[in-house]
Amino acid sequence: MKTTTAGRNNGIQWTLWTQLDDLDFADDLALLSHNFNQMQDKTTRLAATSAKTGLRINKRKTELLKINTTANTPVTVGGEPIREVESFVYLGSVIDRQGGTDRDVAARTGKAGAAYIMLKNI
């Protein structure tokens, strides 16, 4: 990721002095940006950098969540538009357009309830 984002100032403002460009863990990655051009640039650079090492972006698993925008231009990978979603799950947490925790808490509560029922008969 450092190769993809090095020398670029196109993340989101995280603190007064720092920007957050991406969230990554193992093979899960979430790119962050304030506008379409920056996001397209990051996506294109990631695809090109990955290709140099024999890796590729899985277009079927790639999703785009737009927040607080009216832009309709699709972000693309290899000329194909990335599928837009209302929410996605990143490392078990639900991320949605509203930015709240309601959907995440509901999902976790449901999982806990299911686990409790499975353990209840032990």
C-alpha positions, 0 to 999 in steps of 0.5 A, a space after each residue: 500500500 505504501 507504493 500505491 499511496 506514497 507521495 499522495 495527499 488523497 486520504 481522509 482527515 483523521 486527526 489535525 495532523 494526519 490523514 488515513 489513506 486506507 484500512 488493510 488487514 491481510 487480504 482485506 482492504 478499504 480505500 478511503 478518499 474525499 472525492 471521485 478523482 482521488 478514489 479512481 487514482 488510488 484504485 488504478 494505482 493499486 491495480 497497477 502495483 498489484 499486477 507487478 507482483 502477480 496479484 489482481 483485484 477480485 472484481 466480484 468481491 470489490 464494493 464501493 460505498 459512497 457517502 455524502 455525494 451526488 456524483 454518479 460517475 462509477 469508479 472502475 477497475 480495468 475499465 469495469 465499474 465497481 459495484 456500489 453498495 449501501 453498506 459492507 462488512 469490514 473485519 466483522 463490522 458493518 459500515 454504512 452510509 449513515 456512519 452510525 453503529 445501529 446496523 453493526 450492533 444489531 448484527 453483533 447482537 444477532 450473532 451473540 443470540 445465535 451463539 447463546 442458543 447453540 450453547 444453551 443445551 450443553 
